[in-house]
Amino acid sequence: MARRRPPEEHENHERWLVSYADFITLLFAFFVVMYSISSLNEGKYKILSEALVGVFNDVEKSTKPIPIGDNRPHTVKPAEPLVKDSEQTDAGIGQKSSDPLQSIANDVRDAFGDLIKSNQLTVRGNELWIEIELNSSLLFGSGNAMPSDNAFTIIEKVAKIVKPFDNPIHVEGFTDDQPINTSQYPTNWELSSARSASIVRILAMEGINPARMASVGYGEFQPVASNATAEGRGRNRRVVLVISRNLEVRRSLTGTGAANAQPDAALKRAGTQTAPTPLKPTIPNRTVNSPSPAP
């Protein structure tokens, strides 16, 4: 009986496709990882970098106490407006002066003229304090308190202006009335407080004495426009840097918020014995150096 020949095995000439497909898949995964690494938030990286530099290079931080109250500014003067009537000074904040508040206001106005014209930044003030109001969209993403790259650029410029002076600073955070409920920010209180604290931290990273600063969050409860419109909600989402004449004035402002404070009331809360000089009827207590959009 003749033996059967084993069936001939046909060689698979396409087995290389399996290895090729695996290689392409691995290559795709590699480029995805590389892209994700290259898209890191520069703001997060800078905070981490500054923290590591501070830990490894600044040995004195753990042994040298932060000076508090050593160099307090002089007692407040009678409340007089920093800003003259627009007909007299073309809506500017005074002229160059030895007064630190006037100098700061003038320098901020010069440094941020483009943002002032676009109504994204507003400078206003009086004899006791000045306010630098910024739209939150310039500094943070929606529902987030992590500073953007643009926030670092803006706050670094502000820090260079205020650093030579000793005036106290506090940062106020505000939101609109849209509810937020995340694991990180259960309410707008936490979000507004985290945003103001982030700005204070950047100022400290730029060399501003931490003893000069404070942060406060007012949530949605001090609107400057109606929350019924998108434009109004955009105006209510803001961060305000307040530079005060002295520590007593700063403490008096944080109770009500700078937007609701008046110089004479601030003097009373600060405990000064000097009565404020009445302001001229044609000059408001708080004057804006650039127009704000209507509510």
Backbone bond lengths (Angstrom), bond angles and torsions (degrees), N, CA, C in turn:
res aa  C-N    CA-C-N  psi(-1)  N-CA   C-N-CA  omega(-1)  CA-C   N-CA-C  phi
1 M - - - 1.455 - - 1.527 109.11 -
2 A 1.267 115.20 129.41 1.464 119.29 -175.90 1.531 110.63 -73.75
3 R 1.313 115.36 138.96 1.465 120.02 177.89 1.535 110.87 -73.08
4 R 1.346 112.24 142.94 1.473 117.09 176.64 1.517 110.07 -80.72
5 R 1.284 113.75 136.15 1.460 118.50 176.39 1.531 110.13 -77.99
6 P 1.295 115.25 134.07 1.493 116.70 176.85 1.520 110.40 -60.02
7 P 1.308 115.97 142.76 1.482 118.25 -179.41 1.524 110.49 -61.02
8 E 1.262 115.34 141.66 1.458 120.44 -179.39 1.532 110.65 -71.64
9 E 1.330 116.77 131.15 1.456 121.90 177.81 1.520 109.49 -87.24
10 H 1.334 112.92 126.56 1.459 117.76 179.30 1.521 109.77 -86.19
11 E 1.263 116.99 127.00 1.468 121.85 -179.20 1.539 110.22 -70.93
12 N 1.378 115.69 131.54 1.478 121.13 178.76 1.534 108.73 -84.16
13 H 1.300 114.60 110.06 1.457 119.52 -177.49 1.524 113.08 -85.25
14 E 1.352 118.23 1.15 1.469 121.03 -176.42 1.532 112.56 -113.96
15 R 1.321 117.13 15.63 1.460 119.25 179.47 1.524 111.76 -65.33
16 W 1.310 116.99 -23.68 1.465 120.01 179.96 1.533 112.04 -63.67
17 L 1.349 116.91 -21.44 1.463 119.51 -179.72 1.521 112.12 -64.39
18 V 1.333 117.03 -31.40 1.468 120.54 179.74 1.526 109.99 -64.87
19 S 1.320 115.49 -48.57 1.468 118.96 178.68 1.521 111.23 -64.58
20 Y 1.326 115.75 -38.30 1.464 119.51 179.80 1.532 111.14 -63.99
21 A 1.345 115.58 -42.08 1.474 119.38 179.30 1.526 110.54 -63.95
22 D 1.338 116.91 -40.82 1.469 119.60 177.21 1.519 110.91 -62.32
23 F 1.309 116.65 -41.80 1.462 120.72 179.89 1.534 111.04 -63.21
24 I 1.327 117.74 -43.24 1.464 121.64 179.96 1.530 110.08 -64.33
25 T 1.336 116.93 -40.44 1.469 120.62 179.28 1.528 111.01 -62.47
26 L 1.350 115.83 -45.22 1.456 119.68 178.44 1.522 111.23 -64.60
27 L 1.303 117.29 -39.17 1.462 121.11 179.09 1.534 111.12 -64.38
28 F 1.336 116.14 -40.50 1.464 120.26 177.70 1.527 110.73 -63.34
29 A 1.335 116.24 -44.38 1.470 119.84 179.05 1.527 110.64 -61.99
30 F 1.339 116.49 -38.37 1.462 120.49 179.23 1.531 110.98 -61.18
31 F 1.330 116.92 -46.01 1.467 119.47 -178.80 1.524 111.91 -69.47
32 V 1.330 117.70 -31.51 1.469 119.84 175.70 1.520 110.31 -63.74
33 V 1.326 116.68 -44.12 1.467 120.38 179.02 1.531 110.08 -64.50
34 M 1.312 117.55 -43.42 1.462 120.38 179.57 1.527 111.39 -61.86
35 Y 1.330 116.73 -39.56 1.471 119.97 179.79 1.522 110.43 -66.63
36 S 1.334 116.69 -42.02 1.465 119.21 -179.27 1.522 110.91 -64.29
37 I 1.326 117.36 -36.04 1.469 120.42 177.88 1.527 110.36 -68.07
38 S 1.324 117.29 -39.88 1.463 119.51 -178.50 1.514 112.60 -71.87
39 S 1.346 119.25 -14.34 1.463 122.38 -177.65 1.518 112.24 -100.51
40 L 1.310 118.36 20.74 1.459 120.80 178.83 1.529 110.60 -62.33
41 N 1.316 116.31 144.88 1.462 121.77 176.49 1.519 109.02 -66.96
42 E 1.334 116.41 119.24 1.458 119.76 -178.25 1.520 111.97 -64.92
43 G 1.334 115.66 -28.46 1.458 118.73 178.22 1.518 111.34 -64.48
44 K 1.348 116.91 -45.17 1.469 120.17 178.11 1.528 110.24 -62.63
45 Y 1.335 115.97 -42.36 1.458 119.58 -179.22 1.522 110.90 -62.50
46 K 1.343 116.85 -39.49 1.458 119.48 -177.67 1.521 111.11 -68.16
47 I 1.351 116.66 -40.45 1.467 119.61 177.67 1.529 110.34 -60.99
48 L 1.345 116.30 -45.78 1.456 119.94 178.64 1.512 111.15 -62.18
49 S 1.334 117.18 -43.35 1.455 121.14 -179.44 1.520 111.79 -61.43
50 E 1.351 115.94 -45.75 1.461 119.76 -179.73 1.526 111.04 -63.99
51 A 1.348 115.84 -38.50 1.465 118.94 179.90 1.523 111.11 -64.35
52 L 1.345 116.69 -43.11 1.464 119.87 179.97 1.520 111.42 -66.61
53 V 1.339 116.53 -40.71 1.462 119.42 177.95 1.523 110.55 -61.68
54 G 1.348 115.57 -40.87 1.459 118.81 179.65 1.523 112.44 -64.96
55 V 1.339 116.40 -38.07 1.465 120.26 -178.58 1.525 111.24 -67.74
56 F 1.337 117.36 -44.00 1.460 120.41 -171.62 1.530 114.09 -90.19
57 N 1.325 117.78 -22.64 1.463 119.88 -175.29 1.517 114.32 -106.31
58 D 1.325 117.47 -35.01 1.462 120.60 -174.76 1.516 109.51 -94.06
59 V 1.328 116.05 83.60 1.461 120.96 -175.61 1.521 111.41 -68.80
60 E 1.330 117.45 -29.21 1.451 120.46 -173.43 1.515 113.90 -74.09
61 K 1.314 117.23 -11.58 1.454 119.18 -176.29 1.520 112.52 -60.56
62 S 1.325 117.82 -35.65 1.454 120.24 -176.18 1.518 112.61 -82.80
63 T 1.332 118.17 -16.84 1.465 120.01 -176.86 1.508 113.41 -112.08
64 K 1.322 117.02 -23.01 1.454 120.33 -177.35 1.519 109.81 -97.23
65 P 1.332 119.22 116.31 1.458 120.05 -177.71 1.515 111.58 -69.39
66 I 1.337 115.50 152.71 1.461 120.84 177.45 1.513 108.62 -75.10
67 P 1.328 119.47 124.15 1.455 120.99 -179.79 1.524 110.63 -69.28
68 I 1.316 116.54 128.38 1.453 121.97 -179.93 1.517 108.70 -124.28
69 G 1.317 115.80 121.55 1.460 120.13 173.81 1.508 114.82 80.22
70 D 1.334 119.13 10.04 1.460 119.92 -178.83 1.527 111.58 -74.16
71 N 1.313 115.70 -42.62 1.463 120.41 -176.37 1.514 109.66 -118.35
72 R 1.304 116.57 77.68 1.449 119.97 -178.98 1.518 109.95 -89.72
73 P 1.329 118.08 140.16 1.456 120.77 -179.82 1.518 111.75 -63.12
74 H 1.310 114.66 167.85 1.453 120.47 -177.44 1.511 111.49 -68.41
75 T 1.327 115.56 164.97 1.444 121.55 179.76 1.522 110.30 -60.19
76 V 1.349 115.49 151.08 1.453 119.25 -176.95 1.513 111.32 -65.39
77 K 1.316 116.28 152.80 1.446 123.36 175.93 1.518 108.79 -102.04
78 P 1.323 117.86 166.31 1.469 119.03 175.17 1.510 110.95 -54.96
79 A 1.328 115.22 141.02 1.466 120.47 -174.13 1.513 110.89 -67.82
80 E 1.319 115.69 115.46 1.452 122.40 175.18 1.518 107.18 -130.25
81 P 1.307 117.94 141.35 1.471 118.79 -175.25 1.509 112.23 -67.42
82 L 1.345 115.62 135.65 1.457 119.24 171.77 1.517 110.34 -69.66
83 V 1.315 115.98 -28.83 1.444 120.47 -172.34 1.512 110.04 -105.63
84 K 1.300 116.47 126.19 1.458 121.29 176.92 1.517 109.71 -82.04
85 D 1.326 114.87 171.55 1.440 120.73 178.65 1.523 110.18 -60.15
86 S 1.340 116.29 143.34 1.461 120.08 -174.75 1.518 111.89 -59.73
87 E 1.328 118.20 -28.64 1.456 120.00 178.94 1.520 111.34 -68.70
88 Q 1.341 116.21 -25.11 1.457 119.55 -176.14 1.524 112.45 -90.50
89 T 1.334 116.70 -34.25 1.471 119.55 -173.84 1.514 113.14 -126.60
90 D 1.316 118.03 14.78 1.459 121.28 177.98 1.512 111.47 57.25
91 A 1.348 115.76 43.19 1.469 124.30 176.41 1.524 112.29 60.90
92 G 1.310 119.11 21.80 1.467 121.54 177.02 1.502 110.51 -90.15
93 I 1.303 117.32 166.61 1.455 121.50 179.15 1.512 107.40 -96.90
94 G 1.304 115.68 81.03 1.451 121.36 175.12 1.516 113.39 61.72
95 Q 1.293 115.44 -167.52 1.453 123.03 176.65 1.528 108.20 -114.63
96 K 1.324 116.37 175.97 1.455 120.38 179.89 1.524 109.73 -58.88
97 S 1.346 115.86 133.42 1.452 119.94 -173.42 1.511 108.95 -149.08
98 S 1.341 114.95 163.18 1.458 119.71 175.34 1.520 111.39 -78.35
99 D 1.307 117.84 -11.34 1.461 121.30 177.68 1.523 109.41 -66.82
100 P 1.344 118.29 126.21 1.469 119.57 -175.67 1.520 113.30 -63.12
101 L 1.333 118.41 -37.51 1.455 119.82 -179.33 1.525 111.40 -65.95
102 Q 1.316 116.41 -41.78 1.456 119.46 176.88 1.521 111.31 -63.93
103 S 1.327 116.71 -42.23 1.466 120.17 -179.93 1.521 110.94 -62.31
104 I 1.338 116.26 -44.04 1.465 119.99 179.56 1.520 110.67 -62.93
105 A 1.337 116.10 -45.14 1.463 119.53 -179.04 1.519 111.30 -62.19
106 N 1.327 116.89 -43.00 1.462 120.25 179.36 1.526 111.64 -63.28
107 D 1.329 116.28 -43.62 1.467 120.19 -178.54 1.524 111.47 -66.47
108 V 1.328 117.27 -40.14 1.467 120.05 178.06 1.517 110.45 -64.27
109 R 1.311 116.12 -41.59 1.470 120.50 178.84 1.529 110.98 -62.43
110 D 1.330 117.50 -39.79 1.462 120.76 178.60 1.527 111.74 -69.26
111 A 1.341 116.42 -37.51 1.464 120.47 -174.23 1.527 112.95 -77.72
112 F 1.327 117.15 -26.78 1.466 120.29 -173.65 1.529 112.28 -123.59
113 G 1.319 115.73 38.35 1.456 119.00 -179.28 1.518 113.57 -59.08
114 D 1.343 117.21 -36.22 1.463 119.63 -178.61 1.521 111.40 -68.85
115 L 1.339 117.60 -40.23 1.460 120.53 178.54 1.523 111.46 -69.93
116 I 1.321 116.86 -33.58 1.464 120.23 177.80 1.526 110.46 -66.27
117 K 1.334 116.65 -42.25 1.462 120.00 179.82 1.519 111.91 -64.66
118 S 1.331 116.99 -31.80 1.468 120.61 179.87 1.524 112.34 -89.25
119 N 1.329 117.19 7.78 1.472 123.10 177.54 1.532 113.15 60.98
120 Q 1.322 116.77 26.06 1.464 120.25 174.59 1.519 111.69 -95.16
121 L 1.308 117.08 -15.18 1.466 122.40 176.91 1.523 107.94 -137.71
122 T 1.336 115.77 136.70 1.461 121.53 -179.70 1.516 109.39 -130.79
123 V 1.321 117.03 137.01 1.461 122.65 175.85 1.521 107.91 -117.88
124 R 1.309 116.62 128.45 1.459 121.09 176.70 1.521 108.25 -146.32
125 G 1.332 117.04 160.55 1.446 117.73 -178.25 1.504 114.16 -178.73
126 N 1.329 114.76 178.68 1.453 123.43 175.47 1.522 107.70 -148.21
127 E 1.306 117.25 -162.85 1.466 120.72 -175.83 1.525 112.76 -68.55
128 L 1.338 117.66 -22.33 1.464 120.77 -173.49 1.522 114.49 -100.26
129 W 1.324 118.29 -27.15 1.457 120.02 -179.61 1.524 109.78 -161.63
130 I 1.336 114.99 160.36 1.458 120.98 170.75 1.521 108.22 -126.49
131 E 1.330 115.09 153.96 1.459 121.59 -179.25 1.519 109.57 -122.45
132 I 1.318 115.98 134.44 1.466 122.56 173.11 1.519 106.15 -114.71
133 E 1.321 116.24 103.78 1.467 121.13 -175.23 1.519 110.22 -99.35
134 L 1.330 115.59 129.29 1.460 122.63 -178.65 1.520 109.90 -122.68
135 N 1.321 115.82 139.76 1.453 120.15 173.01 1.522 109.22 -69.02
136 S 1.343 116.74 134.26 1.466 119.98 -176.57 1.521 112.63 -60.58
137 S 1.336 117.14 -27.92 1.463 119.16 -179.44 1.522 112.36 -64.25
138 L 1.336 117.57 -20.51 1.459 121.33 175.72 1.516 111.80 -72.53
139 L 1.331 116.63 -23.50 1.456 120.54 -168.54 1.522 114.08 -114.45
140 F 1.347 117.16 -31.25 1.454 120.52 -171.65 1.526 110.92 -137.11
141 G 1.344 114.25 157.06 1.454 119.88 170.25 1.514 110.36 -79.08
142 S 1.312 116.69 170.14 1.459 121.44 -177.99 1.526 110.76 -63.15
143 G 1.338 116.42 127.38 1.459 121.47 178.49 1.513 114.45 65.33
144 N 1.338 117.49 23.52 1.461 121.54 -174.28 1.512 109.54 -131.77
145 A 1.331 116.66 149.58 1.457 121.83 177.17 1.522 111.88 -115.32
146 M 1.331 117.13 9.67 1.461 120.13 176.20 1.522 108.65 -82.20
147 P 1.336 118.72 119.51 1.467 120.13 -177.28 1.520 111.89 -60.43
148 S 1.319 115.29 140.41 1.455 121.01 175.82 1.534 109.79 -80.44
149 D 1.320 116.03 171.98 1.464 119.66 176.42 1.519 110.80 -60.91
150 N 1.331 116.52 -36.95 1.458 120.99 178.74 1.521 111.13 -64.15
151 A 1.345 116.43 -34.77 1.467 120.36 179.27 1.523 110.85 -62.37
152 F 1.325 117.03 -42.28 1.461 119.72 178.88 1.523 110.88 -61.95
153 T 1.329 116.84 -41.72 1.461 120.18 -179.82 1.521 111.42 -62.12
154 I 1.337 116.59 -45.10 1.466 120.88 -177.31 1.521 111.21 -68.80
155 I 1.318 117.24 -49.05 1.473 120.48 -174.96 1.526 110.83 -69.33
156 E 1.330 117.72 -31.62 1.465 119.77 175.70 1.524 110.78 -62.62
157 K 1.328 117.20 -39.67 1.473 120.47 177.73 1.523 110.85 -66.60
158 V 1.333 116.64 -40.26 1.468 119.82 177.11 1.528 110.46 -64.12
159 A 1.330 116.56 -41.00 1.468 120.33 -178.88 1.525 111.42 -61.46
160 K 1.326 117.15 -39.75 1.463 119.88 179.10 1.526 111.41 -63.38
161 I 1.339 116.03 -30.79 1.459 119.94 -179.09 1.526 111.65 -75.69
162 V 1.342 117.59 -42.89 1.471 120.70 -173.69 1.523 113.11 -89.30
163 K 1.323 117.48 -14.86 1.467 120.12 -175.39 1.525 113.99 -59.86
164 P 1.337 120.85 -38.51 1.475 119.74 -178.14 1.522 113.90 -68.24
165 F 1.323 119.05 -12.12 1.455 121.64 -176.52 1.525 110.77 -104.54
166 D 1.340 115.50 164.82 1.464 120.87 -177.87 1.523 112.92 -105.87
167 N 1.304 117.94 6.16 1.459 119.98 -175.43 1.527 111.67 -64.57
168 P 1.332 117.33 140.51 1.471 120.39 176.68 1.523 111.11 -64.62
169 I 1.327 115.28 150.38 1.462 122.32 -179.23 1.518 108.56 -131.42
170 H 1.314 116.44 135.29 1.461 118.39 165.93 1.514 109.08 -134.00
171 V 1.328 114.98 149.36 1.457 121.75 -175.60 1.523 108.25 -112.91
172 E 1.326 116.18 128.90 1.456 122.30 -178.84 1.529 109.70 -107.73
173 G 1.335 116.18 131.89 1.459 121.22 177.13 1.517 110.81 -110.67
174 F 1.339 116.35 138.75 1.462 122.27 -178.61 1.535 109.28 -136.33
175 T 1.327 116.59 151.74 1.464 122.09 176.30 1.525 109.12 -130.20
176 D 1.339 116.09 174.84 1.458 119.71 170.14 1.528 108.46 -86.46
177 D 1.334 117.03 -170.98 1.462 119.64 -175.52 1.523 113.21 -94.84
178 Q 1.332 117.33 9.27 1.461 119.57 177.66 1.528 109.22 -71.59
179 P 1.343 117.66 124.90 1.478 119.33 -175.58 1.518 112.04 -66.98
180 I 1.309 115.14 148.10 1.459 121.97 174.49 1.522 107.76 -131.26
181 N 1.313 117.08 138.40 1.460 121.13 -179.04 1.517 108.63 -148.85
182 T 1.323 115.36 83.52 1.458 121.58 176.80 1.522 108.82 -119.25
183 S 1.314 116.02 169.67 1.466 119.50 179.42 1.519 111.16 -63.73
184 Q 1.332 116.65 -30.33 1.460 120.28 -179.10 1.515 112.84 -86.98
185 Y 1.332 117.47 -36.35 1.463 122.41 -178.47 1.525 109.41 -130.21
186 P 1.329 116.96 88.55 1.478 119.74 -178.45 1.524 112.96 -63.42
187 T 1.336 117.81 -31.19 1.460 121.82 179.46 1.520 109.28 -141.66
188 N 1.333 115.54 175.74 1.464 120.77 177.87 1.523 112.68 -68.71
189 W 1.340 117.13 -19.35 1.470 119.46 174.88 1.525 109.70 -59.08
190 E 1.340 115.33 -51.31 1.464 119.19 -177.62 1.525 111.65 -64.26
191 L 1.336 116.25 -39.23 1.466 119.24 -178.24 1.524 111.12 -65.78
192 S 1.331 117.56 -46.88 1.468 119.93 -178.92 1.523 111.27 -66.07
193 S 1.328 116.95 -37.99 1.468 120.19 178.66 1.520 111.19 -67.34
194 A 1.335 116.88 -41.02 1.461 120.48 179.84 1.521 111.07 -65.30
195 R 1.331 117.30 -37.10 1.457 120.06 179.81 1.524 111.32 -67.46
196 S 1.321 117.14 -44.21 1.465 118.94 179.28 1.530 110.52 -65.85
197 A 1.331 116.50 -38.03 1.463 119.48 178.71 1.530 111.34 -65.61
198 S 1.335 117.44 -34.89 1.464 120.55 178.02 1.524 111.27 -62.92
199 I 1.336 116.48 -40.30 1.462 119.72 179.53 1.525 110.27 -67.96
200 V 1.329 117.05 -40.98 1.465 120.42 177.21 1.527 110.20 -60.22
201 R 1.316 116.19 -39.84 1.459 119.71 -179.20 1.524 111.38 -64.70
202 I 1.330 117.10 -40.79 1.462 119.82 177.88 1.527 110.31 -63.17
203 L 1.339 116.73 -42.51 1.468 120.01 178.35 1.531 110.40 -60.26
204 A 1.334 116.79 -41.27 1.467 120.03 178.36 1.525 110.92 -65.20
205 M 1.341 116.76 -38.82 1.466 120.52 177.46 1.521 111.36 -62.43
206 E 1.330 116.91 -28.49 1.464 121.10 -179.48 1.524 112.76 -87.96
207 G 1.326 117.29 7.01 1.452 120.28 172.76 1.511 116.00 101.15
208 I 1.344 118.35 5.18 1.457 120.40 175.89 1.519 108.82 -73.01
209 N 1.325 116.86 132.59 1.461 121.26 -179.20 1.525 110.13 -59.16
210 P 1.345 119.51 120.06 1.468 121.20 -179.02 1.522 113.20 -58.74
211 A 1.331 117.46 -26.21 1.462 119.97 -179.78 1.529 111.85 -66.89
212 R 1.327 117.62 -18.00 1.468 121.35 179.35 1.518 112.20 -81.45
213 M 1.339 118.19 -15.12 1.459 120.04 -163.11 1.516 113.94 -115.59
214 A 1.322 114.31 159.16 1.459 123.32 173.91 1.523 107.50 -152.87
215 S 1.324 116.69 159.27 1.459 120.82 175.73 1.521 108.67 -130.94
216 V 1.323 115.16 148.23 1.460 120.60 -179.00 1.524 108.72 -146.79
217 G 1.331 116.72 141.72 1.461 121.81 178.06 1.522 110.52 -115.87
218 Y 1.322 116.20 128.82 1.462 121.43 -179.13 1.527 112.02 -105.91
219 G 1.322 117.65 1.38 1.451 120.19 178.34 1.518 111.73 60.30
220 E 1.329 115.33 -136.19 1.468 122.00 -176.73 1.522 112.56 -98.80
221 F 1.334 117.69 7.23 1.453 120.80 -163.68 1.531 115.10 -96.40
222 Q 1.329 117.49 8.06 1.461 120.09 173.26 1.520 109.58 -134.18
223 P 1.338 116.98 64.63 1.468 119.69 -178.85 1.520 111.63 -71.23
224 V 1.320 115.78 150.88 1.464 121.84 174.69 1.518 110.77 -109.45
225 A 1.334 116.60 -3.34 1.460 122.02 178.69 1.523 108.23 -150.39
226 S 1.317 115.92 169.43 1.458 120.82 -179.93 1.530 110.60 -71.89
227 N 1.333 115.93 135.55 1.456 120.60 176.84 1.526 112.31 -82.72
228 A 1.330 116.57 4.45 1.460 120.00 -178.34 1.524 112.26 -76.56
229 T 1.327 117.44 -16.60 1.464 120.99 -179.59 1.523 110.12 -121.13
230 A 1.329 115.20 156.93 1.471 119.95 178.67 1.525 110.64 -63.99
231 E 1.337 117.05 -37.47 1.460 120.39 179.06 1.525 110.94 -64.19
232 G 1.333 116.41 -43.17 1.461 120.10 178.79 1.515 112.06 -64.47
233 R 1.329 116.95 -41.48 1.471 119.60 178.24 1.525 110.74 -64.35
234 G 1.339 116.17 -35.59 1.460 119.59 177.57 1.520 111.77 -64.23
235 R 1.323 117.51 -38.10 1.465 120.63 178.11 1.527 111.29 -69.65
236 N 1.324 117.07 -32.79 1.467 120.06 -178.77 1.522 112.45 -74.35
237 R 1.319 117.17 -25.00 1.465 120.27 176.09 1.527 107.64 -81.82
238 R 1.301 116.74 97.18 1.465 120.61 -171.76 1.525 110.53 -148.67
239 V 1.325 114.30 162.34 1.466 123.18 173.19 1.520 106.79 -128.59
240 V 1.332 116.40 133.07 1.461 120.69 -176.97 1.527 108.97 -122.83
241 L 1.327 116.65 123.42 1.463 122.35 172.67 1.523 107.32 -94.02
242 V 1.322 116.61 121.59 1.459 122.25 -177.18 1.527 108.69 -113.35
243 I 1.332 116.31 119.03 1.464 122.16 177.02 1.524 107.39 -104.00
244 S 1.331 117.20 118.75 1.459 122.29 -172.13 1.523 111.79 -101.62
245 R 1.333 114.60 160.04 1.463 120.23 177.59 1.519 111.07 -62.92
246 N 1.329 117.18 -44.23 1.464 120.96 177.24 1.520 109.56 -154.99
247 L 1.319 117.70 -177.43 1.457 122.25 -173.94 1.519 112.15 -65.77
248 E 1.341 117.10 -36.87 1.459 119.68 -179.93 1.532 110.97 -63.19
249 V 1.313 116.26 -41.24 1.458 119.72 178.58 1.525 110.14 -64.16
250 R 1.335 117.30 -42.47 1.458 119.43 179.46 1.523 111.09 -60.57
251 R 1.315 117.12 -43.48 1.462 120.18 179.73 1.519 111.84 -64.07
252 S 1.321 116.68 -36.02 1.457 119.31 179.62 1.528 111.59 -70.67
253 L 1.328 117.27 -30.59 1.457 120.42 -177.93 1.522 112.42 -75.51
254 T 1.326 117.88 -34.91 1.462 119.93 -176.19 1.519 112.01 -66.52
255 G 1.329 117.78 -19.81 1.462 119.67 179.32 1.513 112.85 -69.42
256 T 1.311 117.57 -36.20 1.461 121.16 -176.26 1.515 113.12 -115.55
257 G 1.331 117.36 -17.58 1.452 121.01 -171.44 1.510 109.64 90.44
258 A 1.313 116.78 139.27 1.460 120.67 -175.21 1.518 112.13 -61.45
259 A 1.340 117.49 -30.76 1.459 120.28 -177.41 1.520 112.14 -65.70
260 N 1.334 117.73 -26.63 1.464 121.35 -177.05 1.522 112.80 -104.16
261 A 1.322 118.30 2.28 1.465 121.76 -175.39 1.515 110.84 -91.88
262 Q 1.329 115.17 151.94 1.452 122.82 174.94 1.529 108.48 -122.78
263 P 1.324 118.46 146.22 1.467 120.13 -175.55 1.518 113.97 -56.76
264 D 1.344 118.57 -42.01 1.461 119.07 -178.07 1.518 111.08 -66.72
265 A 1.341 117.53 -40.10 1.458 120.13 177.55 1.516 111.26 -66.92
266 A 1.331 116.98 -36.63 1.461 119.86 178.26 1.519 110.97 -64.65
267 L 1.322 116.93 -37.61 1.461 120.26 177.07 1.526 110.99 -62.17
268 K 1.323 116.75 -41.67 1.468 119.65 179.83 1.517 111.18 -65.30
269 R 1.346 116.56 -44.64 1.466 119.08 -179.67 1.522 111.08 -67.51
270 A 1.338 116.58 -29.13 1.460 119.73 178.79 1.521 112.10 -74.87
271 G 1.338 117.39 -12.03 1.456 120.40 175.73 1.502 114.68 82.42
272 T 1.328 119.06 15.90 1.447 120.35 179.35 1.521 110.82 -76.74
273 Q 1.311 116.81 150.16 1.457 122.32 -179.93 1.520 111.93 -91.48
274 T 1.326 117.84 -6.83 1.457 121.75 -177.55 1.511 109.75 -88.49
275 A 1.319 116.53 123.66 1.454 120.29 179.28 1.522 109.85 -76.22
276 P 1.317 117.51 141.42 1.465 119.61 -179.02 1.511 111.55 -70.82
277 T 1.305 115.54 144.44 1.453 121.21 174.79 1.518 109.17 -71.19
278 P 1.342 118.57 129.10 1.465 119.21 -179.49 1.511 111.29 -58.08
279 L 1.320 115.50 136.60 1.451 120.16 178.57 1.515 110.31 -79.13
280 K 1.321 116.95 149.05 1.456 120.77 178.90 1.526 109.50 -64.95
281 P 1.330 117.92 142.73 1.465 119.97 -177.39 1.517 113.75 -57.56
282 T 1.337 116.93 -29.95 1.470 119.52 -176.50 1.517 112.89 -84.99
283 I 1.350 117.31 -4.13 1.465 120.69 -177.26 1.520 108.43 -116.12
284 P 1.318 119.62 113.54 1.467 121.19 -179.97 1.510 111.11 -68.81
285 N 1.347 115.59 157.58 1.458 120.57 179.42 1.524 111.40 -63.71
286 R 1.334 116.31 -37.93 1.453 120.76 -178.17 1.516 106.99 -125.56
287 T 1.311 116.44 117.32 1.451 121.43 -174.41 1.516 109.46 -114.92
288 V 1.316 117.14 134.56 1.451 122.32 -179.50 1.508 109.57 -95.92
289 N 1.317 115.98 136.13 1.462 118.35 -176.40 1.527 111.72 -91.29
290 S 1.350 117.16 -1.31 1.451 119.63 173.27 1.508 107.47 -146.66
291 P 1.336 119.09 144.12 1.451 121.08 -175.39 1.510 110.86 -69.31
292 S 1.339 115.61 143.69 1.460 121.87 176.05 1.511 108.68 -103.35
293 P 1.336 118.12 148.60 1.454 119.75 179.71 1.508 111.08 -64.94
294 A 1.303 116.02 148.79 1.462 120.76 -179.21 1.498 110.78 -64.48
295 P 1.369 118.45 147.59 1.469 119.75 179.96 1.507 111.76 -59.54
